[in-house]
Amino acid sequence: MESTNRSTAITGWLYVGVQGVLIVALVVLPSRDDWPTPDWLASVAGVLFFGGFVIMAVAALGLRLALTATPVPNGRGKLTTTGLYRYARHPIYTGVLAVVVAMTLRSSSFISLAVAAVAVLFFNQKARWEEARLAEHFDDYRAYADVTPRFVPRPWK
């Protein structure tokens, strides 16, 4: 059991490390002129960038004691299904992905676009891995996951 916990913790930190590498790559990659960035698109990117950070902060605060640095649930919190978690299972990731999209739009770079595509695939995989841990930790997680989308809220439902 202890080796399983250790393996889970290591995997969780590996996910955090890869996430950091992807985000740093987007920050340090130079902007290019691969596509035009009209003023309206730059404005949309600005709203997404700022909004992403707001979503991350509100979602993190909503977790209270359940907030962890890794995608491994801790024993201090309970399953959070209120606040932003009422609309998406991973609103912190939603915020991060909004920032990723914003940075990519502003970069006008196909290289950044490729990194962003990898980031989207990565966060989907990270969320799946985390959800398996959450389902082990919280008896009612699967029922919550059945009615709550992963990243993008569905206000029409």
HUSUL-V853394 format. One record per residue. N is the residue number from 1. RES is the residue in one small letter. SS is DSSP state (~ for helix, > for strand, _ for the rest). D_CENTER is the distance of its C-alpha to the mean C-alpha in Angstrom with 1 decimal. Layout:
{{N,RES,SS,D_CENTER} {N,RES,SS,D_CENTER}}
//
This chain:
{{1,m,_,28.7} {2,e,~,28.1} {3,s,~,27.4} {4,t,~,24.8} {5,n,~,23.1} {6,r,~,23.4} {7,s,~,22.0} {8,t,~,19.0} {9,a,~,18.5} {10,i,~,19.0} {11,t,~,16.6} {12,g,~,13.9} {13,w,~,14.9} {14,l,~,15.1} {15,y,~,11.4} {16,v,~,10.8} {17,g,~,13.6} {18,v,~,12.6} {19,q,~,9.2} {20,g,~,11.7} {21,v,~,14.1} {22,l,~,12.1} {23,i,~,11.3} {24,v,~,14.9} {25,a,~,16.2} {26,l,~,15.0} {27,v,~,16.6} {28,v,~,19.8} {29,l,_,20.4} {30,p,_,23.3} {31,s,_,23.4} {32,r,_,25.7} {33,d,_,27.6} {34,d,_,26.5} {35,w,_,26.1} {36,p,_,27.3} {37,t,_,25.2} {38,p,_,27.3} {39,d,~,27.0} {40,w,~,25.4} {41,l,~,22.5} {42,a,~,22.2} {43,s,~,22.2} {44,v,~,19.5} {45,a,~,17.3} {46,g,~,18.3} {47,v,~,17.4} {48,l,~,13.9} {49,f,~,13.5} {50,f,~,15.0} {51,g,~,13.5} {52,g,~,9.9} {53,f,~,11.1} {54,v,~,13.0} {55,i,~,10.3} {56,m,~,8.5} {57,a,~,12.0} {58,v,~,13.3} {59,a,~,10.6} {60,a,~,11.3} {61,l,~,14.9} {62,g,~,14.9} {63,l,~,14.2} {64,r,~,17.4} {65,l,~,18.7} {66,a,~,16.0} {67,l,_,13.6} {68,t,_,13.4} {69,a,_,12.5} {70,t,_,11.7} {71,p,_,10.4} {72,v,_,14.1} {73,p,_,15.4} {74,n,_,18.2} {75,g,_,21.5} {76,r,_,21.5} {77,g,_,19.4} {78,k,_,19.7} {79,l,_,17.5} {80,t,_,16.0} {81,t,_,16.6} {82,t,_,17.6} {83,g,~,16.4} {84,l,~,13.1} {85,y,~,12.7} {86,r,~,15.8} {87,y,_,14.1} {88,a,_,10.8} {89,r,_,10.0} {90,h,_,6.3} {91,p,~,6.7} {92,i,~,5.0} {93,y,~,1.4} {94,t,~,4.8} {95,g,~,6.2} {96,v,~,4.9} {97,l,~,5.8} {98,a,~,8.8} {99,v,~,9.8} {100,v,~,9.7} {101,v,~,11.8} {102,a,~,14.0} {103,m,~,14.8} {104,t,~,15.7} {105,l,~,17.9} {106,r,~,19.6} {107,s,~,20.2} {108,s,_,22.4} {109,s,_,21.9} {110,f,~,21.7} {111,i,~,20.6} {112,s,~,17.5} {113,l,~,17.0} {114,a,~,17.3} {115,v,~,14.8} {116,a,~,12.3} {117,a,~,13.3} {118,v,~,12.8} {119,a,~,9.3} {120,v,~,8.6} {121,l,~,10.8} {122,f,~,9.4} {123,f,~,5.8} {124,n,~,8.2} {125,q,~,10.5} {126,k,~,8.5} {127,a,~,7.8} {128,r,~,11.5} {129,w,~,12.7} {130,e,~,11.2} {131,e,~,12.7} {132,a,~,16.0} {133,r,~,16.1} {134,l,~,15.5} {135,a,~,18.2} {136,e,~,20.5} {137,h,~,20.1} {138,f,_,20.3} {139,d,_,23.0} {140,d,_,21.7} {141,y,~,18.1} {142,r,~,19.3} {143,a,~,21.0} {144,y,~,18.0} {145,a,~,15.9} {146,d,~,18.9} {147,v,~,18.8} {148,t,_,15.2} {149,p,_,13.0} {150,r,_,9.6} {151,f,_,7.7} {152,v,_,10.8} {153,p,_,13.4} {154,r,_,16.9} {155,p,_,19.3} {156,w,_,22.3} {157,k,_,22.1}}
//
